[in-house]
Amino acid sequence: MEPIRLNKIISETGICSRREADKMIEQGRVTVNGKQPEIGAKVTARDKVRVDGRLLEVDAVEPVYLLLNKPVGIETTTDQSQRDNIISFVNYPERIFPVGRLDKDSEGLIILTNNGDIVNKILRAGNNHEKEYIVTVDKPINQSFVERMSNGVSILGVNTKKCFVEQLGPNKFRIILTQGMNRQIRRMTEALGYEVQTLQRIRIMHLSLNKIPLGQWREMTEAELTELMRLVSGSVKTAEGSTPNKSSNAGKNSGHSNRANTRNTGAASGKSSRPGGASKTGGKKTASAKRDKPKTSSGNRGSRGAAKSNTSGRSGGRSGGKRR
């Protein structure tokens, strides 16, 4: 094993991010072979690394990247004392945590990993990583609704970024965000006099539900993981929830990106009954294992601010259970 930076080793155990690991090193909470290391220190499998006195298995650290189709009723929290928490639901044998939020009343795609360093790279609003949703509301929508949603809505004292919105049915629309404001879609629709009935996330960046059954998960394929690393390679590592620009002009270019890269990979959405637990079928257990590239379904592309009548097809890969 080649020497690896200590903060990377700590972050890949799922304890924290690299930045937080550096803080722990500065605070004297980390030791290497019984001695306190300096920031930037490197270690090998022969070294004994302890965090708060707990020995880390340096040579056993292997990144885990899971895609879960979260059902309604599951809380996106790592607090296992909380009922219906996502960690107990997935019941993965290694320590993992969710990337971002998907509230209890919402369902759909969420990433789980033990790589603390990649979390903030994905979530940082300034990195403009897309997240796609299928939403139904309590009453019919129209062209005005689509245009107002796509041009930005004032919530929490700021205007949301411009975004891609496409009408799929009388009460149904597709929306693509590059922000991570708390319960953003629900707040946006409420500001326009509507109430969300169902909300399903179908895509994060290039990753889609891709036939993952509700309540099940699968590991990322090699192709998905390679593309993920490419997309976040230039990302800034800052926590989600950073203050968005007060001007909706910050999203000026988002429409072009959405038109160029988006496919209608939506799945029929609806409230689910309380799940009994997540499961996985097929596939290897390591991210480095060889996998088949999952199939993706395609559909009509929409345009920002245009209302179209369409229906979303069920999309989905192999299976294996942010607050918006």
C-alpha positions in Angstrom: 0.0 0.0 0.0 1.4 3.4 -1.0 1.4 6.1 1.7 -2.0 7.9 1.8 -2.8 11.2 3.4 -4.1 10.7 6.9 -7.2 12.9 6.5 -8.2 10.9 3.4 -7.9 7.6 5.4 -10.1 9.1 8.2 -12.7 10.5 5.8 -13.0 7.2 3.9 -14.0 5.4 7.1 -17.1 7.5 7.1 -16.3 9.4 10.3 -16.1 12.8 8.7 -14.9 14.8 5.7 -11.2 15.6 5.0 -11.6 19.1 6.3 -13.2 17.9 9.5 -10.4 15.2 9.8 -7.8 18.0 9.7 -9.6 19.7 12.5 -9.6 16.5 14.6 -5.8 16.2 13.9 -5.3 19.8 15.1 -7.4 19.1 18.2 -5.1 16.1 19.1 -7.9 13.6 18.7 -5.9 11.5 16.2 -2.7 9.5 16.8 -0.5 7.5 14.5 1.5 4.8 16.3 0.8 6.5 19.6 2.0 9.9 18.5 0.2 13.0 17.4 0.7 13.6 13.7 1.0 16.9 11.8 -1.5 18.1 9.2 -0.6 16.6 5.8 0.9 13.4 7.4 0.7 10.2 5.3 0.2 6.7 6.6 0.4 3.1 5.3 -1.2 -0.2 6.3 1.6 -0.8 8.8 0.6 2.3 10.8 -1.8 2.2 13.7 -4.2 5.1 13.4 -6.6 6.0 16.2 -9.4 8.5 16.4 -10.6 9.3 19.9 -8.8 6.1 20.9 -10.6 3.9 18.4 -8.3 2.0 16.1 -9.0 2.4 12.3 -8.3 -0.5 10.0 -6.2 1.4 7.4 -5.8 -1.5 5.0 -9.5 -2.3 5.2 -10.8 1.1 4.1 -12.7 0.6 0.8 -15.0 3.3 -0.6 -18.7 2.4 -0.7 -21.2 4.1 -3.1 -24.9 3.0 -3.0 -28.0 4.2 -4.8 -31.2 3.9 -2.8 -34.8 4.4 -4.0 -36.0 5.8 -0.7 -39.7 5.2 0.2 -42.0 7.7 1.8 -41.7 7.4 5.6 -37.9 7.0 5.9 -36.0 9.8 7.6 -32.7 10.9 6.0 -30.8 10.9 9.3 -27.8 9.0 10.6 -29.3 9.0 14.1 -30.1 5.4 14.6 -32.1 6.1 17.8 -34.6 7.9 15.6 -37.5 5.8 14.3 -37.4 4.9 10.6 -33.9 6.3 10.0 -32.2 5.6 6.7 -29.2 3.8 8.2 -31.2 1.2 10.0 -33.4 0.9 6.9 -30.5 0.1 4.6 -28.8 -2.0 7.2 -25.5 -2.0 5.4 -22.6 -3.9 7.1 -20.3 -0.9 7.0 -20.7 2.6 8.3 -22.3 4.8 5.6 -24.2 8.1 5.5 -26.6 9.8 3.0 -25.4 12.5 0.6 -27.9 15.3 1.2 -31.5 15.2 2.2 -34.8 13.9 1.0 -37.6 14.5 3.4 -39.8 11.9 5.1 -42.8 12.6 2.8 -40.7 12.3 -0.4 -39.3 9.3 -2.2 -36.7 8.5 -4.8 -33.0 8.5 -5.4 -30.4 9.2 -2.7 -26.7 8.4 -2.6 -25.1 6.7 0.4 -21.4 6.4 0.9 -18.6 6.2 3.4 -16.5 8.7 1.5 -16.9 11.9 3.6 -14.7 13.9 1.2 -17.0 13.5 -1.8 -20.2 14.6 0.0 -19.6 18.3 0.1 -18.3 18.2 -3.5 -21.7 16.9 -4.6 -23.8 19.1 -2.4 -22.1 22.4 -2.9 -24.7 24.7 -4.6 -22.1 26.6 -6.4 -21.0 23.5 -8.3 -24.4 23.5 -10.1 -24.9 19.7 -10.0 -28.4 18.8 -11.2 -31.1 17.0 -9.3 -34.3 16.1 -11.1 -37.8 15.5 -9.6 -41.3 14.5 -10.6 -43.9 16.4 -8.6 -47.7 16.3 -8.4 -49.7 19.0 -6.7 -53.2 19.4 -5.4 -54.8 21.3 -8.3 -54.2 21.9 -12.0 -51.1 23.8 -13.1 -50.9 26.1 -16.2 -48.4 28.0 -18.3 -48.1 30.8 -15.7 -47.2 28.3 -13.0 -44.5 26.7 -15.2 -43.0 30.1 -16.1 -43.1 31.4 -12.5 -41.4 28.3 -11.2 -38.8 28.3 -13.8 -37.9 32.0 -13.4 -37.4 31.7 -9.7 -39.7 32.0 -6.6 -39.1 34.1 -3.5 -38.7 31.8 -0.5 -36.9 32.2 2.8 -36.1 35.8 1.8 -34.3 35.0 -1.4 -35.1 34.2 -5.0 -34.5 30.7 -6.1 -32.3 30.1 -9.2 -33.8 29.8 -12.6 -34.5 26.2 -13.4 -35.9 23.8 -15.9 -39.7 23.0 -15.5 -41.8 20.9 -17.8 -45.5 20.1 -17.4 -46.2 16.4 -17.6 -49.9 16.3 -16.9 -52.8 18.4 -15.4 -51.3 18.3 -11.9 -47.8 17.0 -12.6 -44.5 18.5 -13.6 -40.8 17.8 -13.8 -38.3 20.2 -12.3 -34.5 20.2 -12.3 -32.7 22.1 -9.6 -29.0 23.1 -9.0 -29.7 24.4 -5.5 -30.1 22.6 -2.2 -32.4 24.8 -0.1 -34.3 23.0 2.6 -37.7 21.7 1.2 -37.2 24.0 -1.8 -39.8 22.5 -4.1 -42.5 22.4 -1.4 -41.8 26.0 -0.5 -41.8 27.1 -4.1 -45.1 25.5 -4.9 -46.6 26.8 -1.6 -45.5 30.3 -2.5 -47.6 30.0 -5.7 -50.7 28.6 -3.8 -50.2 24.9 -4.4 -49.5 22.0 -2.2 -47.3 19.1 -3.1 -49.1 15.7 -3.1 -46.1 13.5 -4.2 -42.5 14.3 -4.7 -40.0 11.9 -6.3 -36.3 12.5 -7.1 -35.4 10.5 -10.2 -31.9 11.8 -10.9 -28.8 13.2 -9.2 -26.3 14.5 -11.8 -25.9 11.5 -14.2 -27.2 9.0 -11.7 -30.9 7.9 -12.1 -33.3 5.5 -10.4 -32.8 3.2 -13.4 -35.2 0.4 -12.4 -34.2 0.3 -8.7 -37.4 -0.9 -7.0 -38.9 1.3 -4.3 -37.2 0.5 -1.0 -34.2 -1.2 -2.6 -30.6 -0.2 -3.4 -27.7 -1.1 -5.6 -24.1 -0.2 -5.8 -22.8 2.2 -8.4 -21.4 0.7 -11.5 -17.8 1.3 -12.5 -19.0 3.6 -15.3 -21.2 5.6 -13.0 -18.5 5.9 -10.4 -15.9 7.0 -13.0 -18.2 9.7 -14.3 -19.1 10.8 -10.8 -15.4 11.3 -10.0 -14.9 13.2 -13.3 -17.8 15.5 -12.5 -16.7 16.4 -9.0 -13.0 16.6 -9.8 -13.2 20.4 -10.0 -15.9 20.9 -7.3 -15.5 23.1 -4.3 -15.9 21.3 -1.0 -18.4 23.3 1.0 -21.4 22.1 2.9 -24.9 22.2 1.3 -27.2 24.9 2.4 -24.8 27.8 1.6 -26.7 31.0 1.1 -28.0 31.2 -2.4 -27.7 34.3 -4.6 -30.4 36.8 -4.0 -30.7 37.4 -7.7 -32.3 34.7 -9.8 -29.7 35.6 -12.5 -27.4 33.2 -10.8 -29.2 30.5 -12.7 -29.0 32.2 -16.1 -27.2 29.4 -17.8 -29.0 26.5 -16.1 -31.6 26.2 -18.9 -28.9 25.4 -21.5 -27.4 22.7 -19.3 -30.8 21.1 -18.7 -31.8 21.1 -22.3 -28.5 19.5 -23.3 -28.3 16.8 -20.7 -31.8 15.9 -19.5 -33.8 12.9 -20.3 -37.3 12.1 -19.1 -36.3 9.3 -16.7 -39.3 9.7 -14.4 -41.1 7.0 -12.6 -44.7 6.8 -11.7 -44.9 8.2 -8.2 -47.2 7.6 -5.3 -47.3 7.4 -1.6 -45.9 4.1 -0.4 -47.0 2.0 2.5 -44.6 1.8 5.4 -41.6 -0.3 4.3 -40.1 -3.2 6.2 -36.5 -2.6 5.2 -34.2 -2.1 2.3 -32.8 -5.0 0.3 -30.3 -5.6 -2.5 -30.4 -8.3 -5.2 -27.4 -9.4 -7.3 -24.1 -7.8 -7.9 -20.8 -7.7 -6.1 -20.3 -5.8 -2.8 -17.4 -3.6 -3.8 -17.3 -0.5 -6.0 -14.3 -2.0 -7.9 -16.2 -5.1 -9.0 -17.1 -5.5 -12.6 -20.7 -4.6 -13.4 -23.0 -4.2 -16.4 -23.8 -0.7 -17.3 -27.5 -0.1 -16.4 -29.9 0.7 -19.1 -31.5 4.1 -19.2 -34.8 5.1 -20.6 -35.2 8.2 -22.7 -38.0 10.6 -23.3 -39.0 14.0 -24.8 -36.8 16.9 -23.8 -38.5 19.9 -22.4 -37.5 23.6 -22.5 -37.2 26.0 -19.7 -40.5 27.9 -19.2 -42.5 25.8 -21.7 -45.6 23.9 -20.6 -45.9 20.5 -22.4 -48.3 17.7 -22.0 -46.4 14.5 -21.4 -46.3 11.4 -19.3 -43.3 10.1 -17.4 -42.2 6.5 -18.0 -40.9 4.3 -15.4 -37.1 4.4 -15.4 -34.8 2.7 -13.4 -30.5 -0.9 -12.8 -29.9 -3.6 -10.5 -31.5 -3.3 -7.2 -30.6 -3.8 -3.7 -34.0 1.5 0.8 -32.2 15.6 1.0 -34.7 17.0 2.5 -36.3 18.9 -0.1 
